């Protein structure tokens, strides 16, 4: 993630979709990514609103991470993806593999972490970490659910089912799995403990980007200027 976002300290990402930026930014990661890619600003209600150069599975995952993350980590962990999401659209088989990667790594990292560290179930965690292939997700989650059903496991299974549909809508359930695990970490260990889960989710997004086309925006100065100009042009007088 080469873009140093310290130069955008006054630009904040916010939950939901937005008709326009305000003086502080306060738009979602995909809306900001559209700006830095040179597109006219548009409200992103879902991935159908995005330009064609954005990968749908990646962008949907980013949308829901943006909405589910706590504000104190959202900017730090997601702002670098503002320059990474444009130029990621790829061949259908690549997009399918990206969706599968998001599901598999959610199980191997996020679900495993909750079983291991929150519930002290190392054997269940080991079963999750042993998942290497998409086809192994369902039996591993079924065994884990039979011993100790968790919301993050339930959501991971929803993500698996999302891979079986043409639209590859894995972003919402996999981000929800991270949200559920993050909530469990906060409840068990206190405020700030959920950061570990969100860092895992951001790393999964990064690895899914790198799996296929990842042209991105390689001019951070131009990206910063476009974001700042959007705030000036669209903010109420």
C-alpha angles and dihedrals in degrees: 000000000000100000111104104214094189086096087062096051090136094052113091132190117222140191122268133011122308135206090216142344119264130212090287096043099241098177131123125269094257093048089052091046090056090054096050089048089060099252123138110263115271134175109248109213092162139342092281087072093059127099115261093253091071119092108238099215092046095045094048090051089050092049093056096041086053091052098042101042120097111253092242092066102027098086096041096048103032105033092079088061091063087085095035103057100063113084095025101112109119144166117311093251091053091050090050091051090049090053090049091048091054091052096045094047091046087059096041096048114016102033090040091051093055094048091047106040105025102034100025094231103141094168092055090045090052091053089053094047090049091064108110103155132052090237090061095059099080098050092043093050092045091056092046093048091050090059101035120357113213133182092234090056091049091052093047089056089051087053090054090054089049089062089061093063125077094242092058092217098181097130099083099048095040092050088046089053089055091047091052093049091046090053091051091050092051092048093048102038106018138247114340095024090103091066089085091061094047090050088055091050092050090050090051089053090049093051092047089053092051092050091075142005110343109169094151125165112299098185107080093177092057090044092053092047092051092051093048091046091051090055091052096044098047104032114108115261 
